[in-house]
């Protein structure tokens, strides 16, 4: 809840101290996030190989790989609406165990249609676990700890991008495409085991009779200018991220860069700085406020766009570092803001944010894939820049209203 310290100083003095065991807690939160979404972007590291395997265009394969965002958007909404009635721990456990089945089935997908459908099912399972974990953190963490907890979770997401892509490239290069998916299914089951032993059994926050239907609560969130802007910022962030890190793979394997499959995996060490910087999001928001933190992050990402057009590998990698750091940092800030600005029905607010976030990924894959196929990489980069500009404009509306007496703590 770092925004309160920055934007409502009168309340900052009343904040409780950080709870003990912060480092261990952050490690567990980050590892849970890592094992939840490691499947989401790891497949992008083998995108050129999958394109050849199914004999399709880059845009078609990009849409298939990113089809998981369809399932994630749908699950985010459904889980958000049902959140008041779902046991957090059980829901996360079931989601991660179920996730292993479509992940393993990708190894034997006979055609692109089957591959796409399995990715959608993966998305349903991933987003269910993701949304329930965010709701759990928002409900169980103190005001002083919440910003760091959300940052730790997003950092685990960042680490999954880095390690997942490296592992995916290594597994596919050494043992073949099929072994890659079997290995990630085992990681999903490992996530379920971690949750079983580390997440306490708690009841949902809103087990009392509700005075507002989930649909009415969702409409109220959309009528809140700050919340609706945060939802749209999430859309823009993944739109830009997908556009960059899906189609840059094809640029990297073509002349003049001409990287091999294993080299392509190692390229994603560009996410290593993001693992560190994303952890600082809570501190940055506390010191400078959400808007300034997001503006700075988006500006940093925008600085990387011209470098993406270079014919020199070092400059392209530098651009990828800047875009990765900027988008992940902005995502951590926006995610924490939603948990703070939604003073009731936080599960619904988190689900709506995730739905918008992942719909942005789907839109980015489709729109920027079309630009890439028809007009080339420069047009794709221009589309990414436009999304970052829209997000920066929306960030101006991220203001917190004073809590009302009727709002739950």
Secondary structure, 3 states (H helix, E strand, C coil): CHHHHHHCHHHHCCCCCCCCCHHHHHHHHHHHHHHHHHHHHHHHHHHHHHHHHHCCCHHHHHHHHCCHHHHHHHHHHHHHHHHHHCCHHHHHHHHHHHHHHHHHHHHHCCCHHHHHHHHHHHHHHHHHHHHHHHHHHHHHCCHHHHHHHHHHHHHHHHHHHHHHHHHHHHHHHHHCHHHHHHHHHHHHHHHHHHHHHHCCCCCCCCCCCCCCCHHHHHHHHHHCHHHHHHHHHHHHHHHHHHHHHHHHHHHHHCCCCCCCHHHHHHHHHHHHHHHHHHHHHHHHHHHHCHHHHHHHHHHHHHHHHHHHHCCCHHHHHHHHHHHHHHHHHHHHHHHHHHHHHCCCCHHHHHHHHHHHHHHHHHHHHHHHHHHHHHHCHHHHHHHHHHHHHHHHHHHCCCCCCCCCCCCCC
